[in-house]
């Protein structure tokens, strides 16, 4: 997969910054070490996409807040052999729903973004057709999470993915999800 825009000179938001907690940084270091095996790849994360609307700033939805640490703070790693995308995620205060917890819509967004990116890296451009989420435990703001998705099967243009969100230490399962994507083109 290549970028749809030139990335030279653009900030990579998927790199550690001062707002990352120690658990997020430790998970990042663990997965970064796994890239040395050749099985995992860190996915760069920019806030801009293809230039297709003249006069309108192009911003990625998850990277639409300029201040670090207040929204979607995350990075992704992909394993081609397993058709697996992992997102290390720390929800900031702008994602609040119930007091002290992440809004369900923000959780759906990070699930769709992670599973969707996994589908794209596995089989090319896709669009979300269905997203089914079971919210099991509320997600505290500022905690470190592992969003783990994989492509389960591909039938024609249909791409079926599974995803779950767990605590950084794998002790708490917060959500389980199934997604259906449709290949474009």
KEKE-3310 file (N, C-alpha, C; in steps of 0.2 Angstrom, whole numbers, plus 5000, padded with zeros to 4 digits):
npx = (5004:5003:5006:4993:4996:5009:5022:5033:5040:5029:5021:5023:5011:5010:5021:5029:5025:5025:5013:5010:5007:5016:5013:5008:5019:5028:5021:5022:5036:5038:5031:5038:5050:5047:5046:5058:5059:5054:5041:5032:5026:5027:5015:5015:5007:4998:4990:4984:4976:4972:4972:4958:4947:4945:4952:4948:4954:4962:4960:4963:4950:4953:4964:4961:4962:4973:4980:4991:4987:4974:4963:4961:4974:4986:4994:4999:5002:5006:5004:5007:5008:4998:4987:4984:4980:4986:4982:4988:4982:4976:4964:4959:4954:4944:4937:4927:4912:4901:4905:4922:4925:4927:4918:4905:4904:4917:4924:4919:4924:4938:4939:4933:4942:4954:4952:4947:4959:4967:4960:4962:4976:4977:4970:4968:4958:4944:4927:4917:4904:4896:4896:4898:4896:4900:4900:4908:4915:4917:4928:4941:4946:4962:4968:4978:4976:4975:4970:4965:4965:4960:4959:4947:4940:4939:4927:4924:4920:4918:4925:4928:4931:4937:4938:4945:4945:4957:4964:4980:4988:4981:4972:4959:4945:4937:4929:4921:4921:4914:4916:4911:4918:4918:4926:4933:4932)
npy = (4994:5011:5028:5040:5053:5065:5062:5068:5079:5079:5078:5063:5056:5044:5042:5041:5054:5067:5066:5052:5039:5028:5015:5014:5018:5008:4997:5001:5001:4987:4982:4989:4983:4970:4973:4971:4958:4956:4952:4961:4977:4995:5007:5022:5037:5050:5067:5070:5067:5062:5074:5080:5089:5105:5119:5115:5110:5095:5083:5069:5060:5054:5061:5074:5084:5096:5097:5087:5072:5074:5068:5055:5046:5036:5022:5011:4994:4982:4965:4955:4942:4936:4943:4954:4968:4979:4991:5003:5011:5026:5034:5051:5066:5073:5063:5060:5052:5045:5052:5052:5042:5034:5039:5029:5030:5035:5023:5014:5021:5019:5006:5003:5010:5003:4989:4992:4997:4986:4978:4985:4985:4971:4968:4979:4994:4997:4998:5001:4990:4984:4985:4977:4978:4973:4980:4978:4981:4997:5010:5018:5035:5040:5028:5014:5004:4989:4987:4975:4967:4956:4949:4938:4931:4930:4933:4933:4950:4953:4956:4949:4954:4953:4960:4965:4974:4976:4978:4986:4976:4964:4959:4964:4963:4974:4976:4967:4964:4963:4965:4969:4972:4979:4976:4988:4993)
npz = (5000:4996:5000:4998:4996:4995:5008:5013:5024:5032:5048:5057:5066:5073:5080:5096:5109:5121:5128:5129:5139:5151:5149:5136:5129:5132:5126:5113:5111:5112:5101:5091:5092:5087:5074:5069:5066:5054:5052:5057:5053:5056:5054:5046:5052:5046:5046:5034:5018:5002:4989:4985:4986:4981:4989:5002:5017:5020:5031:5041:5049:5062:5066:5067:5077:5083:5095:5105:5114:5118:5110:5099:5102:5095:5088:5074:5069:5057:5052:5039:5036:5045:5042:5050:5060:5072:5085:5095:5108:5116:5124:5124:5133:5125:5120:5128:5135:5145:5161:5164:5155:5139:5125:5117:5103:5099:5102:5093:5082:5082:5082:5069:5061:5064:5061:5048:5042:5043:5034:5022:5020:5018:5007:4998:4993:5003:5009:5023:5027:5037:5054:5069:5086:5102:5118:5132:5144:5151:5145:5152:5151:5145:5148:5143:5128:5119:5103:5093:5078:5064:5048:5044:5034:5016:5004:4988:4985:4998:5014:5029:5045:5062:5078:5093:5109:5122:5138:5141:5148:5145:5154:5155:5144:5134:5123:5109:5092:5075:5058:5042:5026:5010:4995:4984:4967)
capx = (5000:5007:5002:4989:4999:5016:5022:5039:5039:5023:5022:5020:5008:5011:5027:5028:5025:5025:5007:5010:5008:5022:5010:5008:5026:5030:5018:5025:5043:5037:5029:5043:5055:5044:5047:5065:5059:5052:5034:5028:5027:5024:5011:5015:5001:4998:4984:4981:4975:4972:4970:4952:4942:4949:4950:4946:4959:4961:4962:4960:4946:4956:4970:4958:4963:4980:4984:4993:4984:4967:4959:4964:4982:4987:4999:4997:5007:5003:5007:5005:5007:4992:4982:4982:4982:4986:4982:4990:4977:4976:4959:4960:4948:4939:4933:4923:4905:4900:4910:4928:4925:4927:4911:4905:4906:4924:4927:4917:4928:4945:4938:4932:4949:4959:4950:4947:4966:4969:4957:4965:4983:4977:4967:4966:4953:4937:4922:4913:4897:4893:4900:4894:4901:4898:4903:4908:4917:4918:4935:4943:4950:4969:4971:4982:4973:4977:4965:4968:4960:4962:4954:4945:4940:4937:4922:4923:4922:4917:4930:4926:4936:4936:4942:4943:4949:4958:4968:4987:4990:4977:4968:4952:4942:4933:4924:4922:4917:4914:4915:4911:4920:4917:4932:4931:4935)
capy = (5000:5017:5034:5043:5060:5065:5063:5071:5085:5079:5075:5056:5056:5038:5041:5044:5061:5068:5064:5045:5036:5023:5008:5015:5018:5001:4993:5004:4998:4980:4981:4991:4977:4965:4975:4969:4951:4957:4950:4967:4984:5000:5010:5029:5040:5057:5070:5072:5062:5063:5081:5079:5094:5111:5124:5113:5107:5088:5081:5063:5061:5053:5066:5081:5088:5098:5096:5080:5069:5075:5065:5049:5045:5029:5020:5005:4989:4977:4958:4953:4934:4935:4948:4957:4975:4980:4998:5004:5017:5030:5039:5058:5069:5075:5058:5058:5051:5046:5055:5048:5036:5035:5038:5023:5032:5035:5016:5012:5024:5016:4999:5003:5012:4998:4984:4994:4998:4979:4975:4988:4982:4964:4966:4985:4998:4994:5002:4998:4988:4983:4985:4975:4979:4972:4984:4973:4985:5004:5011:5024:5040:5040:5021:5011:4999:4986:4986:4969:4965:4952:4947:4931:4927:4934:4929:4938:4957:4954:4955:4949:4955:4952:4965:4966:4979:4974:4983:4985:4970:4959:4957:4966:4963:4979:4976:4963:4967:4960:4970:4967:4977:4978:4978:4993:4993)
capz = (5000:4996:5002:4992:4996:4997:5015:5015:5028:5036:5054:5058:5072:5076:5084:5103:5110:5128:5131:5129:5146:5151:5146:5129:5127:5133:5121:5107:5111:5111:5094:5087:5092:5083:5067:5067:5064:5047:5052:5058:5050:5059:5049:5048:5053:5045:5047:5028:5014:4995:4988:4980:4987:4981:4994:5008:5021:5020:5037:5043:5055:5068:5067:5066:5083:5083:5102:5107:5120:5120:5106:5097:5103:5093:5082:5071:5067:5053:5051:5033:5037:5049:5040:5057:5062:5080:5086:5102:5108:5122:5122:5127:5137:5121:5118:5134:5135:5152:5165:5165:5151:5132:5121:5113:5096:5098:5102:5086:5077:5083:5079:5062:5058:5064:5056:5041:5039:5042:5027:5016:5019:5016:5000:4994:4995:5005:5012:5028:5025:5043:5060:5075:5092:5109:5123:5138:5150:5150:5144:5156:5148:5147:5149:5137:5126:5113:5098:5089:5072:5059:5042:5046:5028:5010:4999:4983:4986:5005:5018:5035:5050:5069:5082:5101:5113:5128:5142:5139:5151:5143:5159:5154:5138:5134:5117:5104:5086:5069:5053:5035:5022:5003:4991:4979:4961)
cpx = (5004:5002:4998:4991:5006:5017:5028:5037:5033:5025:5019:5018:5008:5017:5026:5029:5025:5019:5006:5012:5014:5019:5010:5015:5029:5028:5021:5032:5043:5036:5035:5049:5053:5045:5054:5065:5057:5044:5030:5030:5024:5021:5012:5008:5001:4991:4981:4980:4975:4969:4964:4947:4946:4947:4948:4952:4958:4964:4959:4956:4949:4962:4967:4959:4971:4984:4985:4989:4977:4961:4961:4971:4983:4992:4997:5003:5003:5007:5004:5003:5000:4986:4979:4985:4981:4986:4983:4986:4976:4970:4960:4954:4943:4935:4928:4916:4903:4906:4916:4929:4924:4920:4911:4906:4913:4927:4925:4922:4935:4944:4937:4939:4954:4958:4949:4954:4969:4966:4960:4972:4983:4975:4965:4960:4947:4933:4918:4906:4893:4898:4896:4898:4897:4903:4903:4910:4919:4926:4937:4947:4957:4972:4974:4978:4976:4971:4968:4963:4964:4957:4953:4944:4938:4933:4921:4925:4921:4923:4928:4932:4933:4941:4940:4948:4950:4963:4975:4990:4986:4973:4960:4950:4936:4927:4926:4918:4919:4913:4915:4913:4919:4923:4929:4935:4935)
cpy = (5006:5023:5037:5051:5060:5066:5066:5078:5085:5076:5068:5056:5049:5036:5044:5051:5061:5066:5056:5043:5031:5017:5009:5015:5011:4996:4995:5001:4991:4978:4983:4986:4972:4967:4972:4962:4951:4955:4956:4973:4989:5005:5018:5032:5048:5060:5072:5067:5065:5070:5080:5085:5101:5116:5122:5109:5099:5085:5074:5063:5059:5057:5073:5086:5090:5097:5089:5078:5070:5072:5057:5049:5038:5028:5013:5001:4984:4971:4955:4945:4932:4939:4952:4964:4976:4988:4999:5011:5020:5035:5046:5061:5071:5070:5055:5057:5051:5049:5051:5043:5038:5034:5032:5024:5032:5028:5013:5014:5020:5009:4999:5005:5007:4992:4986:4995:4991:4976:4978:4986:4975:4964:4973:4989:4995:5000:4998:4996:4987:4982:4983:4975:4977:4975:4980:4977:4992:5005:5018:5029:5039:5033:5019:5005:4996:4984:4981:4967:4960:4951:4940:4927:4932:4930:4934:4945:4958:4952:4955:4949:4954:4957:4964:4972:4977:4979:4981:4978:4964:4956:4959:4966:4968:4979:4970:4965:4962:4965:4966:4973:4975:4980:4983:4991:4986)
cpz = (5000:4998:4996:4992:4997:5005:5017:5018:5032:5043:5055:5065:5076:5079:5091:5104:5118:5132:5132:5137:5145:5148:5139:5126:5127:5128:5114:5106:5109:5104:5089:5087:5087:5075:5064:5065:5057:5046:5053:5055:5054:5053:5051:5048:5052:5046:5040:5023:5007:4994:4983:4981:4987:4986:5001:5011:5021:5026:5038:5049:5061:5070:5066:5072:5083:5089:5103:5113:5122:5116:5105:5097:5101:5088:5080:5069:5063:5052:5045:5033:5040:5047:5046:5058:5069:5080:5093:5103:5116:5121:5127:5130:5132:5118:5123:5132:5142:5156:5166:5160:5144:5129:5117:5105:5095:5098:5095:5081:5077:5080:5072:5058:5058:5060:5049:5038:5038:5035:5021:5015:5017:5009:4996:4997:4997:5008:5017:5026:5032:5049:5066:5081:5098:5114:5129:5144:5147:5149:5147:5151:5150:5148:5142:5135:5120:5108:5093:5084:5067:5054:5043:5039:5022:5006:4994:4985:4994:5009:5025:5040:5057:5072:5089:5103:5120:5132:5140:5142:5149:5148:5158:5146:5138:5128:5113:5098:5080:5064:5046:5031:5015:4999:4986:4973:4958)
residu = (UNK:UNK:UNK:UNK:UNK:UNK:UNK:UNK:UNK:UNK:UNK:UNK:UNK:UNK:UNK:UNK:UNK:UNK:UNK:UNK:UNK:UNK:UNK:UNK:UNK:UNK:UNK:UNK:UNK:UNK:UNK:UNK:UNK:UNK:UNK:UNK:UNK:UNK:UNK:UNK:UNK:UNK:UNK:UNK:UNK:UNK:UNK:UNK:UNK:UNK:UNK:UNK:UNK:UNK:UNK:UNK:UNK:UNK:UNK:UNK:UNK:UNK:UNK:UNK:UNK:UNK:UNK:UNK:UNK:UNK:UNK:UNK:UNK:UNK:UNK:UNK:UNK:UNK:UNK:UNK:UNK:UNK:UNK:UNK:UNK:UNK:UNK:UNK:UNK:UNK:UNK:UNK:UNK:UNK:UNK:UNK:UNK:UNK:UNK:UNK:UNK:UNK:UNK:UNK:UNK:UNK:UNK:UNK:UNK:UNK:UNK:UNK:UNK:UNK:UNK:UNK:UNK:UNK:UNK:UNK:UNK:UNK:UNK:UNK:UNK:UNK:UNK:UNK:UNK:UNK:UNK:UNK:UNK:UNK:UNK:UNK:UNK:UNK:UNK:UNK:UNK:UNK:UNK:UNK:UNK:UNK:UNK:UNK:UNK:UNK:UNK:UNK:UNK:UNK:UNK:UNK:UNK:UNK:UNK:UNK:UNK:UNK:UNK:UNK:UNK:UNK:UNK:UNK:UNK:UNK:UNK:UNK:UNK:UNK:UNK:UNK:UNK:UNK:UNK:UNK:UNK:UNK:UNK:UNK:UNK)
# end
